Amino acid sequence: MGRENQSHLSEFLLLGLPIRPEQQGVFSALFLGMYLTTVLGNLLILLLIRLDPHLHTPMYFFLSHLAFTDITFSSVTTPKMLMNMQTQSQSISYAGCISQVYFFLMLGCLDSFLLTSMAYDRYVAICHPLHYITIMSQSLCFLLVIVSWILSSASAILHTLLLARLSFCGDNLLPHFFCDLATLLKLSTSDTTVNELFILTVGVVVVTLPFACILVSYGCIGATILRVPSTKGLYKALSTCGSHLSVVALYYGTIIGLYFFPSSNYSNDKDVIVAILYTLITPMLNPFIYSLRNKDMKGTLGNILSRGTFS
């Protein structure tokens, strides 16, 4: 086993998914199809929002950033996983592993903040419709996105710096398909108390608080909807929020399943399977949720297709 020095390994070996060797080809083709669907589906959302002026609203502004984040978030881990499955080469360099941790954490945090911004947008639209244009100004939308990027980057940089100070001079086998932070901490030969405390602290800021804000926003939305006397108004409010609630349930459901109900010390298989859910399946489903459940997106897609047919 090569070492750069006594305190750092030169590479890690990713053990990958808990599937039999004879099934590697089938799952590789399946995951490739899912990854291409993720990229093309989210690119379609970006294209539709860019082409239709009617979609140049705060909600779709946040959705475009979410679509871009989903593409890059899935691209951090999936191509490497597919390459390892095809070539049977499980190695990843130490620098590549640290870089993967940084981008994975940064984009994961960004997803959380963007979902919170979208929930606030829906809260203002339904609970304060007369002041919506005033409150959700272009400057506020840009500010929310910029702050989300800054907080996500700062959190990921601090995690990465704390990880880089640890020593890895023993086993280099990672029972995962990417460089997961929690798995790396178990592998380290250094004291990881500071890292674990920082994970808990940042977890409150980037996961618990945003999730609480989303719950409060939709609690207020629910109370407002119940006071709507019109069935048509009730249906419109529910259809507007349905897509976002579906994505929130997928995103936070997998995180809660992974971190609040951890697997036993004797098996890491559940963690790996749940990681597939939020790194590949959730980003893939987002375009379907927003296109199939969203009347504006379906209308824009229909108009573009009809113009293309007639031309």
C-alpha positions in Angstrom: 0.0 0.0 0.0 1.5 3.3 -1.1 1.8 6.2 1.2 2.7 9.8 0.6 4.0 10.0 4.1 3.5 8.4 7.5 0.3 10.2 8.2 -1.6 10.2 4.9 -2.5 7.4 2.5 -2.0 8.1 -1.2 -5.4 6.6 -2.1 -8.5 4.9 -0.8 -10.3 1.9 -2.1 -14.1 2.3 -2.6 -15.8 -1.0 -2.0 -18.9 0.2 -3.8 -22.4 -1.1 -3.7 -23.4 -4.3 -1.9 -24.2 -6.2 -5.1 -22.8 -9.4 -6.5 -20.1 -9.2 -9.3 -22.4 -10.9 -11.8 -25.0 -8.2 -11.3 -22.6 -5.3 -11.8 -23.4 -4.9 -15.5 -27.2 -4.7 -15.0 -26.9 -2.2 -12.1 -24.3 -0.2 -14.0 -26.7 0.2 -17.0 -29.6 1.0 -14.6 -27.6 3.7 -12.8 -26.3 5.2 -16.1 -29.9 5.5 -17.3 -30.9 7.2 -14.0 -28.0 9.6 -14.2 -28.7 10.6 -17.8 -32.3 11.1 -16.8 -31.2 13.3 -14.0 -29.0 15.4 -16.1 -31.4 15.7 -19.1 -34.5 16.2 -17.0 -33.0 19.0 -14.9 -31.4 20.6 -18.1 -35.0 20.6 -19.5 -36.2 22.5 -16.5 -33.4 25.1 -16.9 -34.2 25.4 -20.6 -38.0 25.8 -20.1 -37.5 28.5 -17.5 -35.0 30.3 -19.7 -37.2 30.3 -22.8 -40.6 31.2 -21.3 -40.8 34.8 -19.9 -43.9 33.7 -17.9 -41.7 31.5 -15.8 -39.3 34.4 -14.8 -40.8 34.5 -11.3 -39.2 34.0 -7.9 -40.5 30.4 -7.6 -39.0 29.4 -10.9 -35.8 31.4 -10.2 -35.2 29.2 -7.1 -36.3 26.1 -9.1 -33.7 26.8 -11.8 -31.0 26.9 -9.1 -32.3 23.7 -7.6 -32.2 22.0 -11.0 -28.5 23.1 -11.5 -27.6 22.0 -8.0 -29.2 18.6 -8.6 -27.2 18.1 -11.8 -23.9 18.9 -10.1 -24.8 17.1 -6.8 -25.4 13.8 -8.7 -22.3 14.4 -10.8 -20.1 14.5 -7.8 -20.5 10.8 -7.0 -22.3 9.0 -9.9 -19.7 9.2 -12.7 -16.9 7.9 -10.4 -19.2 5.1 -9.2 -20.1 4.1 -12.8 -16.4 4.1 -13.8 -15.4 1.9 -10.9 -18.2 -0.6 -11.7 -17.1 -0.8 -15.3 -13.3 -0.9 -14.9 -13.3 -2.8 -11.5 -10.8 -0.1 -10.4 -11.9 0.9 -6.9 -9.2 3.4 -6.1 -9.6 7.2 -5.6 -6.7 9.4 -4.7 -6.5 11.2 -1.4 -6.8 14.6 -3.0 -9.8 13.3 -5.1 -11.5 12.0 -2.0 -11.1 15.2 -0.1 -12.4 17.2 -3.1 -15.4 14.9 -3.4 -16.2 15.4 0.3 -16.1 19.2 -0.2 -18.4 19.3 -3.3 -20.8 16.7 -1.9 -21.3 18.6 1.4 -21.5 22.0 -0.3 -24.1 21.0 -2.8 -26.1 19.0 -0.2 -26.3 22.1 2.1 -27.2 24.2 -0.9 -30.1 21.9 -1.7 -31.4 22.4 1.9 -31.2 26.2 1.7 -32.8 26.4 -1.7 -35.8 24.2 -0.5 -36.2 26.6 2.4 -36.2 29.6 0.1 -38.8 28.0 -2.0 -41.0 27.2 1.0 -40.7 30.9 2.1 -41.7 32.0 -1.4 -44.9 29.8 -1.3 -45.6 31.1 2.2 -45.6 34.7 1.0 -47.5 33.9 -2.2 -50.4 32.2 -0.2 -50.4 33.9 3.1 -49.6 37.4 1.9 -50.6 37.5 -1.8 -51.3 41.3 -1.9 -47.7 42.0 -0.8 -46.0 39.2 -2.8 -44.4 41.4 -5.5 -43.2 43.8 -2.9 -41.7 41.2 -0.5 -40.3 38.8 -3.1 -38.4 41.4 -5.0 -35.6 40.5 -7.3 -33.0 41.8 -4.9 -34.3 39.5 -2.1 -34.3 36.5 -4.4 -30.7 37.2 -5.4 -29.8 37.7 -1.7 -31.3 34.4 -0.6 -29.4 32.5 -3.3 -26.1 34.3 -2.6 -26.4 33.7 1.1 -27.2 30.0 0.5 -24.1 29.6 -1.6 -21.9 31.4 1.0 -23.2 29.4 3.9 -22.9 26.1 2.0 -19.4 26.8 0.8 -18.2 28.0 4.3 -19.7 24.9 5.9 -18.1 22.5 3.4 -14.7 24.3 3.6 -14.6 24.0 7.4 -15.6 20.3 7.2 -12.9 19.7 4.6 -10.2 21.5 6.6 -11.0 19.6 9.7 -10.9 16.3 7.7 -7.6 17.2 6.1 -5.9 17.5 9.5 -6.7 13.9 10.4 -4.3 11.1 9.9 -5.0 8.0 7.7 -2.2 5.6 8.1 -4.0 2.2 8.5 -6.7 0.6 6.5 -7.6 2.3 3.3 -10.8 0.4 2.5 -14.0 2.6 2.4 -17.2 0.5 2.6 -19.1 3.0 0.3 -19.3 4.0 -3.3 -18.0 7.6 -2.6 -16.0 9.4 0.0 -18.6 9.7 2.7 -17.5 12.0 5.6 -18.9 9.7 8.4 -17.2 6.7 6.8 -13.9 8.5 6.6 -14.0 9.6 10.2 -14.4 5.9 11.2 -11.3 5.1 9.1 -9.1 7.8 10.6 -6.5 7.0 13.2 -6.7 10.4 14.8 -9.1 11.8 17.4 -12.3 12.8 15.6 -14.1 14.4 18.5 -13.8 18.0 17.1 -15.1 16.7 13.7 -18.1 15.0 15.3 -19.0 18.0 17.3 -18.8 20.2 14.2 -21.0 17.8 12.3 -23.6 18.1 15.0 -23.4 21.9 15.2 -23.5 22.4 11.4 -26.2 19.8 11.1 -28.5 22.0 13.2 -27.8 25.0 11.0 -28.0 23.4 7.6 -30.5 20.7 8.2 -32.6 21.1 11.3 -33.2 24.8 11.2 -34.1 24.9 7.4 -36.4 21.8 8.0 -38.1 23.6 10.9 -38.6 26.7 8.8 -40.2 24.6 6.0 -42.5 23.0 8.5 -43.5 26.4 10.0 -44.0 27.8 6.5 -46.3 25.0 5.4 -48.1 25.1 8.8 -49.0 28.7 8.1 -49.9 27.8 4.5 -52.2 25.0 5.8 -53.9 27.3 8.2 -54.5 29.8 5.4 -55.8 27.1 3.0 -58.3 25.9 5.5 -59.8 29.4 5.7 -60.2 29.5 1.9 -64.0 29.3 1.2 -63.6 28.5 -2.5 -63.0 25.0 -3.6 -61.2 26.3 -6.7 -58.9 28.5 -4.6 -58.2 25.5 -2.3 -57.3 23.3 -5.3 -55.0 26.0 -6.7 -53.2 26.5 -3.4 -52.7 22.7 -3.0 -51.5 22.2 -6.5 -49.0 25.1 -6.2 -47.4 23.6 -3.1 -47.8 19.9 -3.9 -44.6 19.7 -6.1 -42.4 21.4 -3.5 -43.8 19.3 -0.7 -43.0 16.1 -2.6 -39.4 17.1 -3.1 -39.1 18.2 0.6 -40.4 14.8 1.7 -38.0 12.9 -0.6 -34.9 15.0 0.4 -35.5 15.2 4.2 -37.0 11.7 4.4 -33.8 10.0 3.2 -31.6 12.2 5.5 -33.8 11.4 8.5 -33.7 7.7 7.6 -29.9 7.8 7.4 -28.9 9.9 10.4 -31.8 9.4 12.9 -32.1 5.7 12.3 -28.4 4.6 11.7 -27.5 1.1 10.7 -25.8 -1.3 13.1 -22.1 -1.4 13.6 -22.0 -4.7 11.8 -23.5 -3.6 8.5 -23.0 -0.6 6.3 -25.4 -1.8 3.6 -28.4 0.3 4.6 -26.3 3.5 4.6 -25.0 2.8 1.1 -28.5 2.1 -0.2 -30.0 5.2 1.4 -27.1 7.2 -0.1 -28.2 6.0 -3.5 -31.7 7.5 -2.8 -30.5 11.0 -2.1 -27.6 11.2 -4.5 -29.2 9.7 -7.6 -32.9 8.9 -7.2 -34.1 12.1 -5.6 -32.4 14.4 -8.2 -33.8 12.2 -10.9 -37.4 12.4 -9.6 -37.4 16.2 -9.2 -37.9 16.9 -12.9 -40.8 14.5 -13.1 -42.4 16.0 -10.0 -42.1 19.5 -11.2 -43.1 18.8 -14.8 -45.9 16.3 -14.3 -47.5 18.1 -11.3 -46.9 21.6 -12.5 -49.4 23.2 -14.9 -47.1 26.0 -15.9 -44.2 23.7 -16.8 -46.4 21.4 -18.8 -47.9 24.3 -20.6 -44.5 25.7 -21.5 -43.3 22.3 -22.7 -46.5 21.9 -24.8 -46.0 25.3 -26.4 -42.4 24.6 -27.3 -43.2 21.2 -28.8 -46.2 22.6 -30.8 -44.1 25.4 -32.2 -41.4 22.9 -33.1 -44.0 20.6 -34.8 -45.5 23.4 -36.9 -42.1 24.9 -37.9 
